[in-house]
Amino acid sequence: MVAMLAFSGSETALRAEPQPQSPTAELGGVQGYPAPERRLVHIARQGDGSMLSTLFDGGATSPAKVLREMGGLSLSMDSDIAAALEAYYSQPKAKLIWVDGKGPNAKAREALALLKQAEDWGLSTADYAATETFAALPQNSSERAKALAQFEVSLSSELLMFLQDNFRGRVDPNKLSNYYDFKRKPVDLRGTLAQLSASPDLNSAVDHFMPSSPKFAQLAAELHWLRTSGQGGDASVNINKVIVAMEELRWMPQEFPDRYVFINQPAYMAYYTENGALALSMKAVIGQQDHQTNFFDASIKTVEFNPDWGVPQSIIKNEMLPHLKRDPSYLDKEGYKVSVNGKSMPSAKVDWTQPLENIAVVQPPGPDNALGQLKILFPNPHAIYMHDTPARGKFASQDRMFSHGCVRLENPRAMAAAVLKTSTDSVNQEIAAGEKKDVPVPEEVPVYVSYFTAWPTADGVIHYYDDIYGRDAQTLSAMATTTASRSQTR
C-alpha cells in the first residue's frame, strides 16, 4: 500500500511544459454518455429466520444479527456490483468483512483511508462515500446492528467500485463515440469480495487493481504538483488534461510491453520503443476533423512494399467526381486504373452515374502513390494503417490533420526497419525492386493509436497538447455524468 500511495512524494521533480488551449473542436460520433445502470441490492439471507439462529445469535450487534439485518437494506449501486454483493452475502457461510460486534475493524479503516485518497488517483472522492450512520447509536441496539449492516454492504460496494474504476476506468470508452475501440478489462467482482474477506489486510487483495506503470505515476505526481503549486500555466485546464490522461491509461494495458509502437494524435507524433527504451520518434500526419483517426490498439503484422491504393468510394464520390465532371479523362491522366464490375476501361468511357459500388479505382505502385512506397499494417475494423506519403511538405505544418484517418509517417523506412528487425538498407532494397510485396514481421508488434493531451515523454517531462478533436471535453462530461448518477441514487 505504501508503494501505491507514493505518487505525491517521489515524483514531484517532474515538470510540465504548459501549452495554450485551443477552442474545443466539434465532437464527433455518438452524442451523450449513458449513465451506468444502477439498482437496489437485494440480499436474501439463507437460514436466518430460524428460531435457533435468533436465540443464539450472540447479541443485538453480533455478526449474525448484522448479517440478518442486510435483508432489509435499500442501497443503490452499479448492477454488476449489486450482483456480486448479493452472491457473497446471501451465502449461508458468509462472513462480515468490515465490521465486528463493536464496529468497523482495522481493515475497514484501511479501506476508508484508501477511498479518501481517490483524488490522488485522478478519481473523485464523491464517487466512493461509504454510509456511516452507526457512530451515535447505542452499543448492542438493533438500530446499531442495522446501521453496521448498511455500512458493511456500503463499504463493500464503494471499494469494489473504486478498484474497478482504477483497473479499467470510470468511463466505458466504447460508449463515448464511434472513435473509441477497446475491449474493457474484465474484473472478477465476486472473487475480489472473497479475497477481501479472506485477506488479513487490504494490500494483498487490492494491489493488482491499482495502476502501476511509470507513466501513470508521472501523471499522478504532476496532478499533485498542479493542485498544490499554483503554477504551470492554466492549472485548471492542465489538471483536467492530466485527469483525462490517467483515465485513458486505465483503458490500456496496465504495463506497456518491452517493444511497441505508440502514436499520440494530439502530439502528431509516432514512437517506437524497444527493450523498454525509446528507440525512434518521428512526426505523423493524422485524420482531418471530418475523418478523425480512431483511438484503439492492435498488432503490427505486415509491411507492404510498393503498395497500390484502392481508392475508397467516399473519396471517389467527394473528391474525384468533381474532377471527372470537368474532365472525364482525369483519372487516366493521373495514372489511375479503373474497372467496372471487374472489367478494365478508361475513365473517360465510364458511366459515372451508375452506383459507385460497381466501380473500382486503383492507383498503381510508384513514388507518386498516395501511400508512398510502403505501408505498415495492423488489422483493425477501422481500416487504419501507417504509411509513407509523397506529400512531404505536410510534415512542416504545426497542426498535421490532413489524412482521411490513416497515419502518415515522416520516416516510414526507419519504422518499417524497426518492426521488421532489419536495416534501412534492406528496406531500401525492397522498395528499389519496384514490386508490390508483403513481408510479415518476425514477431507481432503491439501498436497503440492513442489520444493523450497530457503525456510524459522520454525526457521525464509532462507535455501538454491541444484537444484537437474535442475528445477530452467528451470524456470529462462522461465522468460528470457517472458521478452525478452515483451521488443521486446512493
JOMO-V968324 format. One record per residue. RES is the residue in one letter. PHI is phi in radians with two decimals (999 if undefined). PSI is psi in degrees with one decimal (NA if undefined). NEAR is the number of other C-alpha atoms within 8 Angstrom. Layout:
res:RES phi:PHI psi:PSI near:NEAR
res:RES phi:PHI psi:PSI near:NEAR
//
This chain:
res:M phi:999 psi:-38.1 near:6
res:V phi:-1.03 psi:-43.1 near:5
res:A phi:-1.12 psi:-35.5 near:5
res:M phi:-1.15 psi:-33.1 near:9
res:L phi:-1.73 psi:16.7 near:7
res:A phi:-1.63 psi:8.1 near:8
res:F phi:-1.00 psi:-46.1 near:12
res:S phi:-1.30 psi:-11.3 near:12
res:G phi:-1.78 psi:-47.5 near:7
res:S phi:-1.57 psi:-14.5 near:8
res:E phi:-1.95 psi:7.7 near:11
res:T phi:-1.28 psi:-5.0 near:11
res:A phi:-1.28 psi:-16.9 near:5
res:L phi:-1.24 psi:140.0 near:11
res:R phi:-2.23 psi:162.9 near:9
res:A phi:-1.88 psi:158.9 near:10
res:E phi:-1.97 psi:97.3 near:9
res:P phi:-1.08 psi:143.7 near:10
res:Q phi:-2.19 psi:147.5 near:9
res:P phi:-1.14 psi:147.5 near:5
res:Q phi:-1.60 psi:129.8 near:8
res:S phi:-1.56 psi:161.9 near:7
res:P phi:-1.00 psi:141.7 near:4
res:T phi:-1.09 psi:130.2 near:9
res:A phi:-1.31 psi:159.2 near:8
res:E phi:-1.15 psi:132.7 near:6
res:L phi:-1.25 psi:145.5 near:9
res:G phi:-1.98 psi:166.1 near:9
res:G phi:1.42 psi:-156.1 near:8
res:V phi:-1.23 psi:129.5 near:8
res:Q phi:-1.57 psi:143.1 near:8
res:G phi:1.47 psi:149.3 near:6
res:Y phi:-2.16 psi:125.8 near:9
res:P phi:-1.26 psi:134.1 near:7
res:A phi:-1.10 psi:142.5 near:7
res:P phi:-1.01 psi:144.2 near:7
res:E phi:-1.21 psi:127.4 near:6
res:R phi:-2.24 psi:156.0 near:9
res:R phi:-2.74 psi:169.8 near:9
res:L phi:-1.32 psi:139.5 near:9
res:V phi:-1.39 psi:143.0 near:13
res:H phi:-2.29 psi:103.5 near:9
res:I phi:-1.75 psi:112.9 near:11
res:A phi:-1.76 psi:96.8 near:8
res:R phi:-1.20 psi:130.4 near:13
res:Q phi:-1.60 psi:123.8 near:8
res:G phi:1.47 psi:3.0 near:7
res:D phi:-1.38 psi:-10.3 near:8
res:G phi:-1.60 psi:2.4 near:7
res:S phi:-1.29 psi:156.3 near:7
res:M phi:-1.08 psi:-42.5 near:6
res:L phi:-1.14 psi:-40.0 near:6
res:S phi:-1.14 psi:-31.2 near:11
res:T phi:-1.30 psi:-41.6 near:9
res:L phi:-1.22 psi:-33.9 near:7
res:F phi:-2.03 psi:35.2 near:7
res:D phi:-1.44 psi:-6.0 near:11
res:G phi:1.53 psi:11.2 near:7
res:G phi:2.16 psi:167.0 near:8
res:A phi:-1.15 psi:-29.3 near:10
res:T phi:-2.01 psi:26.8 near:15
res:S phi:-1.21 psi:160.9 near:12
res:P phi:-0.93 psi:-40.0 near:12
res:A phi:-1.11 psi:-40.6 near:10
res:K phi:-1.18 psi:-42.1 near:12
res:V phi:-1.07 psi:-43.7 near:13
res:L phi:-1.09 psi:-40.3 near:12
res:R phi:-1.15 psi:-33.1 near:9
res:E phi:-1.20 psi:-14.8 near:11
res:M phi:-1.14 psi:-24.0 near:14
res:G phi:-1.12 psi:-21.7 near:10
res:G phi:-1.81 psi:11.0 near:5
res:L phi:-1.32 psi:152.6 near:10
res:S phi:-2.31 psi:83.1 near:7
res:L phi:-2.11 psi:134.6 near:9
res:S phi:-1.74 psi:140.9 near:10
res:M phi:-2.79 psi:170.7 near:14
res:D phi:-0.99 psi:141.5 near:10
res:S phi:-1.04 psi:-40.3 near:9
res:D phi:-1.19 psi:-33.8 near:6
res:I phi:-1.24 psi:-40.4 near:12
res:A phi:-1.01 psi:-42.3 near:14
res:A phi:-1.12 psi:-39.2 near:9
res:A phi:-1.16 psi:-41.4 near:11
res:L phi:-1.18 psi:-39.2 near:15
res:E phi:-1.10 psi:-42.1 near:12
res:A phi:-1.13 psi:-39.3 near:9
res:Y phi:-1.32 psi:-53.7 near:11
res:Y phi:-1.35 psi:-15.4 near:11
res:S phi:-1.44 psi:-9.4 near:11
res:Q phi:-1.15 psi:142.4 near:9
res:P phi:-1.04 psi:-31.7 near:7
res:K phi:-1.77 psi:20.2 near:4
res:A phi:-1.08 psi:141.4 near:8
res:K phi:-2.05 psi:147.4 near:7
res:L phi:-1.17 psi:141.1 near:10
res:I phi:-1.72 psi:-37.2 near:9
res:W phi:-1.98 psi:-15.7 near:11
res:V phi:-2.29 psi:157.0 near:13
res:D phi:-2.20 psi:-163.8 near:10
res:G phi:-1.10 psi:-22.9 near:7
res:K phi:-1.64 psi:-33.1 near:7
res:G phi:2.71 psi:-155.8 near:7
res:P phi:-1.07 psi:140.4 near:10
res:N phi:-1.63 psi:-177.0 near:9
res:A phi:-1.11 psi:-36.6 near:7
res:K phi:-1.16 psi:-34.9 near:12
res:A phi:-1.13 psi:-40.6 near:12
res:R phi:-1.13 psi:-36.9 near:9
res:E phi:-1.09 psi:-44.2 near:9
res:A phi:-1.13 psi:-43.5 near:11
res:L phi:-1.11 psi:-39.6 near:10
res:A phi:-1.10 psi:-38.9 near:8
res:L phi:-1.16 psi:-43.3 near:8
res:L phi:-1.11 psi:-33.7 near:12
res:K phi:-1.23 psi:-13.1 near:8
res:Q phi:-1.70 psi:15.4 near:9
res:A phi:-0.98 psi:-36.0 near:12
res:E phi:-1.06 psi:-32.8 near:9
res:D phi:-1.14 psi:-23.0 near:11
res:W phi:-1.69 psi:13.1 near:9
res:G phi:1.32 psi:19.4 near:12
res:L phi:-1.90 psi:-171.3 near:8
res:S phi:-2.12 psi:125.1 near:9
res:T phi:-1.06 psi:-26.6 near:11
res:A phi:-1.10 psi:-21.2 near:7
res:D phi:-1.34 psi:-15.1 near:9
res:Y phi:-2.32 psi:47.7 near:11
res:A phi:-1.62 psi:102.0 near:8
res:A phi:-1.26 psi:144.4 near:9
res:T phi:-1.37 psi:119.3 near:8
res:E phi:-2.19 psi:98.1 near:7
res:T phi:-2.16 psi:13.4 near:9
res:F phi:-1.65 psi:-16.5 near:8
res:A phi:-1.00 psi:-41.7 near:5
res:A phi:-1.59 psi:1.0 near:5
res:L phi:-1.53 psi:144.4 near:9
res:P phi:-1.08 psi:141.9 near:7
res:Q phi:-1.05 psi:147.7 near:7
res:N phi:1.11 psi:18.7 near:9
res:S phi:-1.69 psi:153.8 near:10
res:S phi:-1.11 psi:-34.0 near:8
res:E phi:-1.11 psi:-39.1 near:8
res:R phi:-1.20 psi:-38.5 near:13
res:A phi:-1.05 psi:-41.5 near:15
res:K phi:-1.16 psi:-40.9 near:11
res:A phi:-1.14 psi:-37.4 near:11
res:L phi:-1.19 psi:-36.0 near:13
res:A phi:-1.11 psi:-42.4 near:12
res:Q phi:-1.12 psi:-41.6 near:12
res:F phi:-1.12 psi:-42.8 near:12
res:E phi:-1.02 psi:-50.4 near:12
res:V phi:-1.21 psi:-40.1 near:10
res:S phi:-1.10 psi:-44.5 near:11
res:L phi:-1.17 psi:-38.0 near:14
res:S phi:-1.05 psi:-43.9 near:10
res:S phi:-1.12 psi:-48.1 near:12
res:E phi:-1.17 psi:-38.6 near:12
res:L phi:-1.21 psi:-41.8 near:11
res:L phi:-1.05 psi:-41.4 near:12
res:M phi:-1.14 psi:-41.2 near:10
res:F phi:-1.08 psi:-44.6 near:11
res:L phi:-1.18 psi:-42.0 near:11
res:Q phi:-1.14 psi:-41.5 near:12
res:D phi:-1.09 psi:-40.8 near:9
res:N phi:-1.17 psi:-35.0 near:13
res:F phi:-1.35 psi:-41.0 near:12
res:R phi:-2.23 psi:-3.0 near:11
res:G phi:1.74 psi:150.0 near:12
res:R phi:-1.21 psi:-32.7 near:10
res:V phi:-1.82 psi:137.9 near:9
res:D phi:-1.47 psi:105.7 near:8
res:P phi:-1.06 psi:-28.2 near:10
res:N phi:-1.18 psi:-15.3 near:10
res:K phi:-1.71 psi:-1.6 near:10
res:L phi:-1.30 psi:-50.4 near:16
res:S phi:-2.95 psi:176.3 near:11
res:N phi:-1.29 psi:-3.1 near:10
res:Y phi:-1.52 psi:-1.5 near:12
res:Y phi:-1.96 psi:142.4 near:12
res:D phi:-2.62 psi:93.7 near:11
res:F phi:-2.38 psi:140.4 near:10
res:K phi:-1.45 psi:116.4 near:4
res:R phi:-1.15 psi:141.6 near:7
res:K phi:-1.21 psi:132.0 near:7
res:P phi:-1.33 psi:145.0 near:4
res:V phi:-2.21 psi:123.2 near:5
res:D phi:-1.46 psi:87.5 near:6
res:L phi:-1.17 psi:-39.8 near:9
res:R phi:-1.17 psi:-42.8 near:10
res:G phi:-1.13 psi:-34.6 near:7
res:T phi:-1.15 psi:-42.6 near:10
res:L phi:-1.05 psi:-43.6 near:13
res:A phi:-1.09 psi:-38.9 near:9
res:Q phi:-1.21 psi:-39.0 near:9
res:L phi:-1.07 psi:-37.6 near:10
res:S phi:-1.19 psi:-39.4 near:10
res:A phi:-1.44 psi:-22.8 near:6
res:S phi:-1.39 psi:136.7 near:9
res:P phi:-1.22 psi:-25.7 near:6
res:D phi:-2.39 psi:-178.4 near:7
res:L phi:-1.46 psi:-31.0 near:11
res:N phi:-0.93 psi:-53.1 near:7
res:S phi:-1.12 psi:-24.3 near:7
res:A phi:-1.57 psi:-20.8 near:11
res:V phi:-2.02 psi:-18.6 near:9
res:D phi:-0.97 psi:-42.2 near:9
res:H phi:-1.26 psi:-9.9 near:6
res:F phi:-1.48 psi:-21.5 near:9
res:M phi:-1.48 psi:137.1 near:10
res:P phi:-0.98 psi:133.3 near:10
res:S phi:-2.23 psi:2.2 near:9
res:S phi:-1.31 psi:150.3 near:9
res:P phi:-1.01 psi:-34.8 near:6
res:K phi:-1.05 psi:-43.6 near:8
res:F phi:-1.15 psi:-41.1 near:11
res:A phi:-1.07 psi:-39.4 near:11
res:Q phi:-1.14 psi:-42.1 near:14
res:L phi:-1.14 psi:-40.4 near:14
res:A phi:-1.12 psi:-40.3 near:15
res:A phi:-1.12 psi:-40.2 near:15
res:E phi:-1.11 psi:-41.2 near:15
res:L phi:-1.05 psi:-44.4 near:13
res:H phi:-1.06 psi:-44.5 near:11
res:W phi:-1.13 psi:-43.4 near:10
res:L phi:-1.09 psi:-37.6 near:13
res:R phi:-1.29 psi:-28.0 near:9
res:T phi:-1.84 psi:-20.7 near:6
res:S phi:-1.58 psi:-26.3 near:6
res:G phi:1.23 psi:14.5 near:7
res:Q phi:-2.08 psi:-173.2 near:7
res:G phi:1.57 psi:39.9 near:10
res:G phi:1.28 psi:-143.3 near:7
res:D phi:-1.35 psi:92.2 near:8
res:A phi:-1.05 psi:-40.0 near:11
res:S phi:-1.13 psi:-39.4 near:6
res:V phi:-1.14 psi:-45.6 near:8
res:N phi:-1.19 psi:-35.4 near:14
res:I phi:-1.04 psi:-45.6 near:11
res:N phi:-1.10 psi:-39.3 near:9
res:K phi:-1.12 psi:-40.1 near:12
res:V phi:-1.18 psi:-43.0 near:15
res:I phi:-1.06 psi:-42.8 near:11
res:V phi:-1.12 psi:-41.3 near:11
res:A phi:-1.09 psi:-39.9 near:13
res:M phi:-1.12 psi:-40.2 near:13
res:E phi:-1.10 psi:-45.8 near:12
res:E phi:-1.13 psi:-34.9 near:10
res:L phi:-1.08 psi:-30.5 near:10
res:R phi:-1.21 psi:-23.5 near:13
res:W phi:-1.29 psi:-18.0 near:12
res:M phi:-1.76 psi:175.9 near:8
res:P phi:-0.99 psi:146.1 near:7
res:Q phi:-1.04 psi:-35.0 near:10
res:E phi:-2.25 psi:135.8 near:6
res:F phi:-1.28 psi:147.1 near:7
res:P phi:-1.22 psi:174.0 near:7
res:D phi:-1.21 psi:-24.1 near:9
res:R phi:-2.37 psi:122.3 near:11
res:Y phi:-2.92 psi:163.9 near:13
res:V phi:-1.91 psi:136.4 near:12
res:F phi:-2.25 psi:123.3 near:12
res:I phi:-1.98 psi:122.0 near:12
res:N phi:-1.92 psi:108.8 near:12
res:Q phi:-1.09 psi:-48.2 near:12
res:P phi:-1.09 psi:-24.7 near:11
res:A phi:-1.50 psi:-12.3 near:8
res:Y phi:0.94 psi:47.2 near:13
res:M phi:-2.40 psi:151.6 near:12
res:A phi:-2.21 psi:140.6 near:13
res:Y phi:-2.30 psi:147.0 near:12
res:Y phi:-2.13 psi:124.9 near:14
res:T phi:-1.96 psi:135.7 near:14
res:E phi:-2.38 psi:136.9 near:10
res:N phi:0.93 psi:36.0 near:6
res:G phi:1.33 psi:3.5 near:8
res:A phi:-2.15 psi:144.2 near:7
res:L phi:-1.12 psi:123.9 near:10
res:A phi:-1.95 psi:-20.1 near:8
res:L phi:-2.77 psi:137.1 near:8
res:S phi:-2.50 psi:150.0 near:9
res:M phi:-2.80 psi:158.9 near:10
res:K phi:-1.21 psi:153.5 near:11
res:A phi:-2.39 psi:152.2 near:13
res:V phi:-1.90 psi:134.1 near:15
res:I phi:-2.12 psi:-173.4 near:17
res:G phi:-1.24 psi:148.7 near:15
res:Q phi:-1.15 psi:168.8 near:12
res:Q phi:-0.98 psi:-39.0 near:7
res:D phi:-1.63 psi:7.5 near:5
res:H phi:-2.43 psi:55.6 near:9
res:Q phi:-1.14 psi:145.8 near:12
res:T phi:-1.35 psi:136.7 near:14
res:N phi:-1.32 psi:165.4 near:11
res:F phi:-1.94 psi:109.8 near:11
res:F phi:-2.87 psi:175.6 near:10
res:D phi:-2.24 psi:156.7 near:11
res:A phi:-2.80 psi:-167.4 near:10
res:S phi:-2.31 psi:129.1 near:10
res:I phi:-1.24 psi:128.7 near:14
res:K phi:-2.14 psi:-26.6 near:13
res:T phi:-2.56 psi:145.5 near:11
res:V phi:-1.99 psi:127.1 near:14
res:E phi:-1.87 psi:120.5 near:13
res:F phi:-1.63 psi:146.3 near:14
res:N phi:0.82 psi:58.5 near:14
res:P phi:-1.31 psi:154.2 near:16
res:D phi:-1.64 psi:172.1 near:12
res:W phi:-2.27 psi:111.9 near:11
res:G phi:-1.40 psi:110.7 near:8
res:V phi:-1.21 psi:124.9 near:10
res:P phi:-1.06 psi:148.1 near:6
res:Q phi:-1.11 psi:-28.9 near:8
res:S phi:-1.12 psi:-36.0 near:6
res:I phi:-1.30 psi:-38.4 near:9
res:I phi:-1.00 psi:-47.0 near:11
res:K phi:-1.18 psi:-49.3 near:9
res:N phi:-1.52 psi:-25.2 near:8
res:E phi:-2.07 psi:-32.1 near:8
res:M phi:-1.59 psi:-37.2 near:9
res:L phi:-1.02 psi:-40.2 near:10
res:P phi:-1.02 psi:-38.9 near:8
res:H phi:-1.15 psi:-41.7 near:10
res:L phi:-1.16 psi:-29.5 near:11
res:K phi:-1.16 psi:-34.0 near:7
res:R phi:-1.44 psi:-34.2 near:6
res:D phi:-2.55 psi:97.6 near:7
res:P phi:-1.02 psi:-20.5 near:11
res:S phi:-1.66 psi:13.3 near:10
res:Y phi:-0.93 psi:-48.9 near:11
res:L phi:-1.18 psi:-33.9 near:12
res:D phi:-1.11 psi:-44.3 near:11
res:K phi:-1.14 psi:-32.2 near:7
res:E phi:-1.48 psi:-2.5 near:6
res:G phi:1.54 psi:12.2 near:8
res:Y phi:-1.40 psi:152.3 near:11
res:K phi:-1.84 psi:129.8 near:13
res:V phi:-2.05 psi:138.9 near:13
res:S phi:-2.41 psi:146.7 near:11
res:V phi:-2.08 psi:117.8 near:11
res:N phi:0.89 psi:40.1 near:7
res:G phi:1.52 psi:-4.5 near:6
res:K phi:-1.79 psi:123.9 near:6
res:S phi:-1.24 psi:141.9 near:8
res:M phi:-2.82 psi:156.9 near:10
res:P phi:-1.10 psi:147.9 near:10
res:S phi:-1.09 psi:-29.1 near:11
res:A phi:-1.16 psi:-20.0 near:8
res:K phi:-1.75 psi:1.7 near:7
res:V phi:-1.46 psi:136.9 near:8
res:D phi:-1.44 psi:99.2 near:5
res:W phi:-1.39 psi:1.7 near:7
res:T phi:-1.52 psi:-11.0 near:5
res:Q phi:-1.30 psi:166.0 near:6
res:P phi:-0.97 psi:131.1 near:7
res:L phi:-1.13 psi:-22.7 near:10
res:E phi:-1.12 psi:-14.7 near:6
res:N phi:-1.38 psi:-15.8 near:8
res:I phi:-1.95 psi:133.2 near:10
res:A phi:-2.04 psi:134.4 near:13
res:V phi:-2.14 psi:125.5 near:11
res:V phi:-2.24 psi:134.6 near:11
res:Q phi:-1.72 psi:120.0 near:13
res:P phi:-1.15 psi:164.4 near:11
res:P phi:-1.05 psi:152.6 near:14
res:G phi:2.70 psi:168.4 near:11
res:P phi:-1.12 psi:-22.3 near:7
res:D phi:-1.61 psi:-0.2 near:7
res:N phi:-1.04 psi:142.2 near:15
res:A phi:-1.06 psi:-24.5 near:8
res:L phi:-1.61 psi:3.7 near:13
res:G phi:1.23 psi:-140.5 near:15
res:Q phi:-1.98 psi:5.9 near:15
res:L phi:-2.85 psi:156.6 near:15
res:K phi:-2.42 psi:152.3 near:15
res:I phi:-2.01 psi:118.0 near:13
res:L phi:-1.81 psi:133.2 near:11
res:F phi:-2.38 psi:95.9 near:12
res:P phi:-0.87 psi:131.7 near:11
res:N phi:-2.77 psi:158.0 near:7
res:P phi:-1.26 psi:-3.5 near:4
res:H phi:-1.75 psi:0.3 near:5
res:A phi:0.96 psi:38.5 near:7
res:I phi:-1.78 psi:140.1 near:11
res:Y phi:-2.64 psi:170.2 near:11
res:M phi:-1.66 psi:147.7 near:11
res:H phi:-2.78 psi:166.7 near:15
res:D phi:-1.32 psi:173.0 near:14
res:T phi:-2.74 psi:143.8 near:12
res:P phi:-1.39 psi:-13.5 near:10
res:A phi:-1.49 psi:69.2 near:5
res:R phi:-1.19 psi:-25.9 near:7
res:G phi:-1.15 psi:-20.5 near:6
res:K phi:-1.11 psi:-26.0 near:9
res:F phi:-1.25 psi:-14.3 near:11
res:A phi:-1.40 psi:-13.9 near:5
res:S phi:-1.32 psi:148.5 near:7
res:Q phi:-1.29 psi:-43.0 near:5
res:D phi:-1.78 psi:112.4 near:5
res:R phi:-1.92 psi:62.8 near:11
res:M phi:-1.89 psi:89.9 near:9
res:F phi:-2.27 psi:-14.0 near:9
res:S phi:-1.56 psi:178.1 near:12
res:H phi:-1.65 psi:17.4 near:10
res:G phi:2.26 psi:-31.3 near:12
res:C phi:-1.30 psi:168.5 near:13
res:V phi:-1.90 psi:115.4 near:14
res:R phi:-1.57 psi:138.3 near:12
res:L phi:-1.90 psi:140.1 near:14
res:E phi:-1.18 psi:-37.3 near:10
res:N phi:-2.27 psi:68.4 near:9
res:P phi:-1.15 psi:-29.2 near:11
res:R phi:-1.17 psi:-38.3 near:10
res:A phi:-1.16 psi:-39.7 near:8
res:M phi:-1.15 psi:-41.3 near:10
res:A phi:-1.09 psi:-43.2 near:12
res:A phi:-1.08 psi:-38.4 near:13
res:A phi:-1.14 psi:-49.1 near:10
res:V phi:-1.27 psi:-25.4 near:10
res:L phi:-1.50 psi:-7.0 near:10
res:K phi:0.98 psi:49.2 near:8
res:T phi:-2.41 psi:-170.3 near:9
res:S phi:-1.74 psi:160.1 near:8
res:T phi:-1.16 psi:-28.9 near:10
res:D phi:-1.06 psi:-41.7 near:6
res:S phi:-1.12 psi:-40.7 near:9
res:V phi:-1.10 psi:-43.5 near:12
res:N phi:-1.05 psi:-38.2 near:9
res:Q phi:-1.16 psi:-40.3 near:8
res:E phi:-1.09 psi:-41.6 near:10
res:I phi:-1.18 psi:-42.8 near:12
res:A phi:-1.09 psi:-26.4 near:6
res:A phi:-1.12 psi:-24.7 near:6
res:G phi:1.41 psi:-3.6 near:9
res:E phi:-1.70 psi:143.3 near:9
res:K phi:-1.17 psi:127.4 near:10
res:K phi:-2.63 psi:130.7 near:8
res:D phi:-1.72 psi:126.9 near:8
res:V phi:-2.11 psi:116.0 near:8
res:P phi:-1.23 psi:145.2 near:8
res:V phi:-1.27 psi:149.4 near:12
res:P phi:-1.13 psi:-28.9 near:6
res:E phi:-2.60 psi:141.8 near:5
res:E phi:-1.07 psi:142.6 near:8
res:V phi:-2.02 psi:120.6 near:11
res:P phi:-1.06 psi:141.3 near:12
res:V phi:-2.29 psi:133.9 near:13
res:Y phi:-2.04 psi:107.4 near:12
res:V phi:-1.61 psi:95.2 near:12
res:S phi:-1.98 psi:178.6 near:12
res:Y phi:-2.55 psi:91.7 near:8
res:F phi:-2.15 psi:119.4 near:12
res:T phi:-1.54 psi:-7.2 near:15
res:A phi:-2.33 psi:127.1 near:12
res:W phi:-2.67 psi:132.8 near:11
res:P phi:-1.45 psi:112.8 near:12
res:T phi:-1.53 psi:-177.6 near:8
res:A phi:-1.12 psi:-19.8 near:6
res:D phi:-1.41 psi:2.6 near:5
res:G phi:1.41 psi:9.4 near:9
res:V phi:-1.88 psi:139.9 near:11
res:I phi:-1.41 psi:119.4 near:15
res:H phi:-1.78 psi:144.4 near:13
res:Y phi:-1.99 psi:144.0 near:13
res:Y phi:-2.35 psi:158.6 near:11
res:D phi:-1.15 psi:146.5 near:10
res:D phi:-1.43 psi:76.3 near:13
res:I phi:-1.11 psi:-31.4 near:9
res:Y phi:-1.80 psi:1.1 near:11
res:G phi:1.26 psi:21.1 near:11
res:R phi:-1.40 psi:-28.7 near:9
res:D phi:-1.06 psi:-43.4 near:10
res:A phi:-1.04 psi:-37.9 near:8
res:Q phi:-1.17 psi:-42.4 near:10
res:T phi:-1.17 psi:-42.7 near:11
res:L phi:-1.08 psi:-38.8 near:10
res:S phi:-1.11 psi:-40.8 near:9
res:A phi:-1.14 psi:-38.4 near:13
res:M phi:-1.08 psi:-43.7 near:10
res:A phi:-1.11 psi:-39.2 near:8
res:T phi:-1.08 psi:-41.9 near:11
res:T phi:-1.12 psi:-46.8 near:12
res:T phi:-1.10 psi:-42.9 near:11
res:A phi:-1.08 psi:-40.2 near:8
res:S phi:-1.10 psi:-41.9 near:10
res:R phi:-1.20 psi:-39.5 near:10
res:S phi:-1.32 psi:-33.3 near:9
res:Q phi:-1.31 psi:-26.2 near:6
res:T phi:-1.95 psi:7.3 near:8
res:R phi:-1.24 psi:NA near:7
//
